[in-house]
Amino acid sequence: MLSRPWSLRVALPATVLGLALLAPAAGATDTTGGTDGTGTEPTSCAPASLADATKSASAVFTGTVRGVASDEISAQETDYFQSVVVDRVYKPGRGAIIDTEEVELVTQRTNDRCSLGALDEGERYVVFASLSGEVLLADGESGTALADADLVAEVETLLGSGRPPVPPETPTATLTPVSTATPTPFVRAAVPGAGLVLVGLLGLLVTRRLNRGD
């Protein structure tokens, strides 16, 4: 696992509070995340319907987990900080929340309530994230799950084909300087050629006269 970035320590209190508010009491039978890296499964959850998940999420995107860092708050609670390489953003629109190719997603493992746990490194997910300050959070009932073809198709049916996290660069037009010099008049341009034609005609005439003289 990656070492936890120091900058995240500042946001930890708000992050933990946000996750606690997002995660209601357990009581269902499914989990959409990974494990906590030690083999301990988080308390299972009942994910929201896809329509509810997309409506309540601040951001919906697909991406691959590049690395995971953890911070054990207590024996009952661990926070996870996932580096996710984003490949498609479905919500929100351009320039809002997600405008970089890599984001940090915070999840949590708790033993006493619904939680998502750590996502599996190297796996691609459909992420339904809430926003707490500048921190992206995903809890056990967010709808976050492995990005199989069926789930991605359902998301695109609801939210469209999405966009890349970073807009493609607009090609820069190359300007070609235009000469401002006065164009050469046709008569002046034609004089050299006319002279050559005249010389040729005179030569032909002389040749014909010489032939007649013979």
C-alpha positions as CSV (number, residue, x, y, z in Angstrom):
1,M,0.0,0.0,0.0
2,L,1.0,3.6,-0.5
3,S,2.1,5.8,2.4
4,R,-0.6,8.2,3.3
5,P,0.0,11.7,1.9
6,W,0.6,14.3,4.6
7,S,-1.8,16.8,2.9
8,L,-4.7,14.4,3.7
9,R,-4.2,14.5,7.4
10,V,-5.5,18.1,7.4
11,A,-8.8,16.9,5.8
12,L,-9.2,13.8,8.0
13,P,-11.7,15.1,10.6
14,A,-14.1,16.4,8.0
15,T,-13.6,13.3,5.9
16,V,-14.4,10.9,8.8
17,L,-17.4,13.0,9.7
18,G,-18.7,12.9,6.1
19,L,-18.3,9.2,5.9
20,A,-20.1,8.7,9.2
21,L,-23.0,10.7,8.0
22,L,-23.1,8.9,4.7
23,A,-23.1,5.4,6.1
24,P,-26.5,4.4,7.6
25,A,-26.9,1.3,9.8
26,A,-26.3,-2.0,8.3
27,G,-28.9,-4.6,7.7
28,A,-28.5,-6.0,4.2
29,T,-26.6,-8.6,2.3
30,D,-24.3,-7.2,-0.4
31,T,-21.0,-5.4,-0.6
32,T,-19.6,-3.5,-3.6
33,G,-16.0,-2.9,-2.5
34,G,-13.0,-4.9,-1.7
35,T,-11.5,-5.9,1.6
36,D,-9.4,-3.8,4.0
37,G,-6.2,-5.4,2.9
38,T,-6.0,-7.7,5.9
39,G,-8.8,-10.1,4.9
40,T,-11.4,-8.5,7.1
41,E,-14.6,-7.8,5.2
42,P,-16.5,-4.6,5.9
43,T,-20.1,-4.7,7.1
44,S,-22.2,-5.6,4.1
45,C,-24.6,-3.1,2.6
46,A,-27.7,-2.7,0.4
47,P,-26.6,-0.4,-2.4
48,A,-29.1,2.2,-3.6
49,S,-30.9,1.7,-6.9
50,L,-28.9,3.1,-9.9
51,A,-31.4,5.9,-10.4
52,D,-31.1,7.0,-6.8
53,A,-27.3,6.6,-6.8
54,T,-26.8,8.8,-9.8
55,K,-29.2,11.4,-8.5
56,S,-27.6,11.7,-5.0
57,A,-24.0,11.5,-6.2
58,S,-22.0,14.6,-6.7
59,A,-19.7,12.8,-9.2
60,V,-20.1,9.7,-11.3
61,F,-17.1,8.4,-13.1
62,T,-15.2,5.3,-14.2
63,G,-11.6,4.7,-13.3
64,T,-8.9,2.2,-12.3
65,V,-7.5,2.1,-8.8
66,R,-3.7,2.8,-9.1
67,G,-2.9,2.6,-5.4
68,V,-4.4,2.5,-1.9
69,A,-3.2,4.1,1.3
70,S,-4.8,3.4,4.7
71,D,-5.1,5.1,8.1
72,E,-6.3,3.0,11.0
73,I,-8.5,5.2,13.2
74,S,-9.2,2.4,15.7
75,A,-9.6,-1.4,15.8
76,Q,-13.1,-0.8,14.5
77,E,-12.5,1.8,11.8
78,T,-10.0,2.4,9.0
79,D,-10.0,5.1,6.3
80,Y,-8.7,4.3,2.8
81,F,-7.3,6.8,0.3
82,Q,-7.5,5.4,-3.3
83,S,-5.7,7.0,-6.2
84,V,-8.0,6.5,-9.1
85,V,-7.0,7.0,-12.8
86,V,-10.2,8.4,-14.3
87,D,-11.1,7.4,-17.9
88,R,-14.7,8.7,-18.2
89,V,-16.8,11.3,-16.3
90,Y,-20.6,11.0,-16.4
91,K,-21.5,13.6,-13.8
92,P,-21.1,16.5,-13.4
93,G,-20.5,18.5,-16.6
94,R,-17.3,19.8,-17.9
95,G,-14.9,21.6,-15.6
96,A,-16.7,20.8,-12.3
97,I,-15.2,18.6,-9.5
98,I,-13.3,16.3,-11.8
99,D,-11.0,17.9,-14.3
100,T,-7.8,15.9,-13.9
101,E,-6.9,12.4,-15.0
102,E,-6.3,11.2,-11.4
103,V,-8.3,11.8,-8.3
104,E,-8.3,10.7,-4.7
105,L,-11.3,8.8,-3.4
106,V,-11.9,8.2,0.3
107,T,-13.7,5.1,1.6
108,Q,-14.0,3.6,5.0
109,R,-14.2,0.2,6.7
110,T,-16.2,0.0,9.9
111,N,-17.3,-3.1,11.8
112,D,-20.5,-1.6,13.2
113,R,-22.2,0.0,10.2
114,C,-22.5,-0.3,6.4
115,S,-19.2,0.6,4.7
116,L,-17.3,0.1,1.4
117,G,-13.9,-0.9,2.6
118,A,-10.8,-0.6,0.4
119,L,-11.2,-0.9,-3.3
120,D,-9.1,-3.4,-5.1
121,E,-5.9,-2.1,-6.7
122,G,-5.8,-2.6,-10.4
123,E,-9.6,-3.0,-10.8
124,R,-11.8,-0.6,-12.7
125,Y,-14.9,0.8,-10.9
126,V,-18.0,2.8,-11.5
127,V,-17.7,5.4,-8.7
128,F,-20.6,7.3,-7.2
129,A,-19.0,9.8,-5.0
130,S,-20.2,12.5,-2.7
131,L,-18.3,15.7,-2.0
132,S,-17.1,16.9,1.4
133,G,-15.2,20.1,0.9
134,E,-12.6,19.0,-1.7
135,V,-12.7,15.4,-0.7
136,L,-14.5,12.7,-2.8
137,L,-16.2,10.1,-0.6
138,A,-17.9,6.8,-1.4
139,D,-19.8,4.8,1.2
140,G,-21.2,1.3,1.1
141,E,-24.6,2.4,-0.2
142,S,-23.3,4.8,-2.8
143,G,-23.6,2.3,-5.6
144,T,-19.8,2.1,-6.3
145,A,-19.0,-1.2,-7.9
146,L,-16.8,-3.0,-10.3
147,A,-17.3,-1.6,-13.8
148,D,-18.7,-4.5,-15.8
149,A,-20.2,-3.9,-19.2
150,D,-23.9,-4.1,-18.0
151,L,-23.4,-1.5,-15.3
152,V,-21.5,0.9,-17.6
153,A,-24.3,0.5,-20.2
154,E,-27.0,1.3,-17.6
155,V,-25.1,4.4,-16.4
156,E,-24.7,5.6,-20.0
157,T,-28.5,5.1,-20.5
158,L,-29.2,7.4,-17.6
159,L,-26.3,9.9,-18.0
160,G,-25.2,9.8,-21.6
161,S,-21.8,8.8,-23.0
162,G,-19.8,11.0,-20.6
163,R,-16.6,13.0,-21.3
164,P,-12.9,12.5,-20.8
165,P,-11.6,14.0,-17.5
166,V,-9.4,16.4,-19.3
167,P,-10.7,18.0,-22.5
168,P,-8.6,17.3,-25.6
169,E,-6.4,20.1,-26.7
170,T,-7.8,22.4,-29.4
171,P,-5.5,22.5,-32.4
172,T,-3.8,25.8,-32.8
173,A,-4.2,27.5,-36.2
174,T,-0.9,28.4,-38.0
175,L,-1.1,31.8,-39.8
176,T,0.9,32.2,-43.0
177,P,2.2,35.7,-43.6
178,V,0.7,37.3,-46.7
179,S,3.1,39.5,-48.9
180,T,2.0,43.1,-49.1
181,A,4.4,43.9,-52.0
182,T,2.8,45.5,-55.1
183,P,2.2,42.7,-57.7
184,T,4.2,43.0,-61.0
185,P,1.9,44.4,-63.8
186,F,1.1,41.9,-66.5
187,V,2.8,43.9,-69.2
188,R,6.1,44.1,-67.3
189,A,5.9,40.4,-66.6
190,A,5.2,39.5,-70.2
191,V,8.0,41.7,-71.8
192,P,10.8,39.1,-71.3
193,G,8.8,36.4,-72.9
194,A,7.6,38.6,-75.8
195,G,11.3,39.5,-76.5
196,L,12.2,35.9,-76.8
197,V,9.3,35.2,-79.1
198,L,10.4,38.1,-81.3
199,V,14.0,36.9,-81.5
200,G,12.8,33.5,-82.5
201,L,10.6,34.9,-85.3
202,L,13.4,37.0,-86.7
203,G,15.7,34.0,-86.7
204,L,13.1,32.0,-88.6
205,L,12.7,34.8,-91.1
206,V,16.4,35.1,-91.8
207,T,16.7,31.3,-92.2
208,R,13.9,31.2,-94.7
209,R,15.4,34.0,-96.8
210,L,18.8,32.3,-96.8
211,N,17.1,29.1,-98.0
212,R,15.4,31.0,-100.9
213,G,18.7,32.6,-101.9
214,D,20.1,29.1,-102.3
